[in-house]
Amino acid sequence: MFISAARRSIIKHRYCDGPPDLDLEIVAPESTSRDYRVKSQEYEAFGIREYWIVDPQAEIVEAAALDADGVYRPLPIVEGRIASTVIPGWFLKPEWLWTDPPRNPIEVLRELKVI
């Protein structure tokens, strides 16, 4: 999960006093239905601004952001990447996760302009 610096006051010693700005789930074979359906509905109701799902079995990455009505709308894949609306400048290229051999992490960080 991600909580912006502007909302760090919700982080308490043993809990968060409010929803994170972004939640990312890695789908496990035994939780596919829960991750795709139940959690999406719960997170939308809780007001989590973005919900990302990484499904290693299906080699799929999906992301959605709350619209003005508080309903999740899919984030588009543009030029092979999904850009966050919550974390400025952050994006993910799903291909990074499924290449064989795996991408060099340093190359990925350079592309993200982290280094």
C-alpha positions, -999 to 999 in steps of 0.1 A, spaced: 0 0 0 10 36 -5 1 66 17 11 100 4 33 123 26 3 148 27 -17 121 45 10 105 67 -10 116 98 -33 86 93 -3 63 101 -5 54 137 17 32 158 -2 -1 151 -28 8 124 -38 33 97 -66 56 106 -80 58 71 -76 42 37 -43 42 18 -40 62 -14 -31 31 -34 -32 -6 -28 -15 -32 -49 -25 -69 -46 -5 -99 -59 -30 -125 -68 -25 -160 -53 -42 -190 -70 -65 -195 -40 -76 -159 -39 -83 -150 -75 -120 -143 -70 -115 -124 -38 -87 -102 -53 -106 -94 -85 -141 -90 -72 -145 -87 -34 -115 -66 -27 -122 -43 -56 -156 -36 -42 -144 -32 -7 -116 -9 -16 -139 12 -38 -163 16 -8 -134 24 15 -122 52 -9 -88 38 -18 -80 60 -47 -61 34 -68 -63 -4 -69 -36 -24 -87 -38 -61 -94 -8 -82 -104 -17 -117 -115 15 -138 -120 -5 -169 -131 -22 -150 -159 7 -126 -164 -17 -96 -162 -15 -62 -145 -46 -41 -141 -51 -9 -123 -81 13 -116 -86 48 -101 -117 63 -84 -135 87 -106 -154 118 -93 -184 96 -84 -162 73 -63 -163 44 -89 -133 26 -101 -124 31 -138 -96 12 -154 -63 30 -159 -53 27 -196 -21 11 -209 -4 38 -230 28 31 -248 30 -2 -229 28 14 -195 2 20 -168 7 54 -151 -4 61 -115 -27 90 -109 -17 89 -72 21 88 -73 33 115 -97 58 101 -123 53 65 -113 44 39 -138 47 2 -145 53 -16 -177 37 -50 -173 63 -65 -196 89 -58 -170 73 -85 -149 71 -113 -175 104 -111 -194 127 -140 -195 154 -134 -184 141 -108 -160 148 -71 -166 178 -56 -149 164 -37 -119 189 -9 -125 175 -4 -160 140 -3 -147 150 23 -121 167 44 -148 135 43 -169 115 54 -139 141 82 -135 147 71 -99 184 69 -105 
